[in-house]
């Protein structure tokens, strides 16, 4: 825990019964728990033990419970009566639903971005695309997911529509935070890089129909790859269980 985080805990832990003064601490706890979900420190389906979270974060139960309630409202955790909170797993139907919403958001995003984007905007996007392309881990990890998200969020930022950026951020987080980091097989990495570069070329040419068609195809291929990867992992687990009998 860094100095700033320790200072935040020290200055707020004495005020956990005062809701107004406790707001910054709740926000901090929310961010830290969300980060633990992304890092797979807290895994899908895992029961959340208040005592463990209090010890990890160095704060009392009250802000942690408030943070978990907010995370439940946003769909990251689920609560059961008399049993507490669990990290909410993501299933194939939910993945498909989120990718459907993402496709609608990103098609609108690319259409609106093309209306007013400048050469300077495209230079920034190019740098984000290169950063994603230059990082090639053996398997998907947090950094790879983050770099991919940054490419898509940069296009949304070009629109100047903060609501759109917020909605797309929430959508991406729901998939990337709740998938196991190693869920997606690495064979999708290189095609995604080529598609990003092709999209940039189409944007430079202000080819709106081409951009929309490629964006739809890119999102759908991503969806199909995630679902296929989950199905393959489930088939492997079933095979192992069958061999163990």
N, C-alpha and C positions, 0 to 999 in steps of 0.2 A: 504494500500500500504506500503510495507516494506521500510527500509532505502535505500537499494541498488536500488530498483525501483525508489524511489524519486530522488536519486542521478542521475540515468540515465535520468530521465525526465528533471531535472534541467540543466544537462550538455548539453543536446541536443536540448531542446525546442527553444533555441535562434537561432538554425541553420537549421530550417525546409526548408529554401529556398536553402540550399546547399546540393545537392543530395549526394555527397561523404560523408560529415560529418553526414548526416541524416540516413545513412544505418542502424546503430545500433538501432536507435529509431524506424524505420520501422519494423525491426525484432522483437523488443520488443512489438510493437503494434500488430503485426501478432500473436505472441504467446499469448498475453492477450485476444484478440478477440477469438482465437481458444479455449482457456480455458473456456471462457464464453459460447461458443457453447456447449462444453462438459458438463458444469455445468448446462445447460438448463436455464442460465440467459438470453441467446438469444435463443429463441425457433424456431423450423422449421416453415417457412412461415412468420416469423416476419420481418417487415420493419426496417431497420437500420437507425436511425436518427443520423446524424453527430454530432449535438449539444450534444446529450445525450452521445455519445461515447467520445467526447472531454472532457466532464465533468467527466465521469467515469475514464478515463485514465489520465486526467490532461495534455493533449497535444493538439496541433493544428490539423486542418483538413488534412493538407498535408500528414503526415505520416499515418494517418488513412485511407485516400483514397488509398494510395499506398499499405497498408496492405490488404485492401479489394480487390484490384485488384489482388493481389497474391492469396488470398483465392478463388476468382472467377476462376482463372486459374486452381486451384486444385480441383474445384468442390464443395466447401463448401458453397459459396454464389452465388447468381445470380443477375445480374443487368438488369434493364429495362429502356429504353430511357425515360428521363424526370421524372423518378419515383425513381431512386436510387437503392440501394442494398437491397436484402432480403436474409434471411437464407434459403438455398435450402432444401426443404423437400426431404426425400428419399422414393421412392415407392417400391412396391413389385418386379417389374422387375429389378430395380437397385440393390436391395438386392440380388436377385438371381444371377445377373451378378457378383457382388462382391464376393459372396460365391463361384462361379465357379472359379474365378481367385484365390481366397484363397486356394481352394482345390488343384489346380495345383502347387501353390507355396509351400504349406505345404507337399505335397507328395514328391516333389523334395527335400525339406528341410530335411525330415526325412531320405530319402535315403542317402543324402550326409552326414548328421550328424553321421549316423551309421558307415561310413567309417573310421572316425578318432577320434570319441569321446572316452574319457578316463573315468576311474572310477571317477576321480575328477569332470569331467563334469556332470556325472550322479548324483553325490552328490548335486551339485548346482541345477540341475533340480528338484531333490527330494524336496529340500527346497522350491522351487517355487511352486511345486504341493501342498505341505503341507500348505503353506501360503494361497493358493486359497481355499483349503479344510476347513481350520480352520475358515474362515470368511463366515458366513452364515446369511446374512441379511434377513429380511422378504420379501423384493422385491429386484430385481436387482438395483444396484446403481453404481456410478462411480467407487468406490473402487473394487467392484466385477468384473466389466468389466476389470479394469486395471490389477487385479491379474490374470485373465484368459489370457489376452493378454501376460503377462509376461511369462507364461508357454510356449506358442507357440513361442514367440520371443527368448526364451532361447534355444530352439531346433535349431532355425535358426542361432543363434550365434555360436553354436557348429560347423557349417560348415566353419566358418571363411570367409564367403562370405558377405561382407558389403552391396553389391548391393541387395542381397536377403533379408537381414535384413531390409534395407530401403524400399524395395517394399512391404514386409509384414507389416511393420509398417504403411505405407500409406494406405494399404488395410484395416487393422484393425481400423484405425482411422476413415476412411470413414463410416464404419458401426457403430462403437461405439459412435462417436461424433454426428452423425446425427440422431440416434434413440433416441426417448424419453427414459429417464432413466428407466421409469416404463413399457416400452413396453413389455418386455419379462416376461412371468409368471414364478413364482419361481420353478415350478415343474421340470424344467430342471437342477437345481443346483446340486442335488445329483447324478443323472446319469452322469453328466459331470465330477464330482469328481472321480467316479468309473472308467470312461474311461481314465482319466489322469493316474491313478494308474496302470491300465492294460497296458497302453502304456509304462510306465516306466519299468514294468516287462519284456515286450517284448524287449525293448531296452537293458536291462541288459543281456538278452539271445542272443542279436544280431540277432533277428528274423526279418529280413528285410521284407519278404512278409507279416508277421503278423502285423508289424508296419504300412506298407502302407495300408493294408486293414482296420485296425482300424482307422487310421487317416482319410481315405476317409469317413468312416461311421460316425466318430465323427463330421466332418465338415458338412456333409449332415444333420445329426440330428439337429445340431445347426441352419442351414439354415431353415429347416422345422419348427422348433420351433418358430423362429422369425417371419416367414411368417404366421404361424397359429395364433400367438399372435396378429399380426396386423389385421388379418381377424376377429378375435373374437372382438377386440376393435371396428373395423369398424361396425360390425354387432350390437354391443351394442349401438353405437352412432345412427345408423339408427333406432333402436328400440325406443330409447328415443325420437328422433325427431318425429317418428310416433305417439307415445303416446301424444306428446305435441300438435298435430294438433286437 
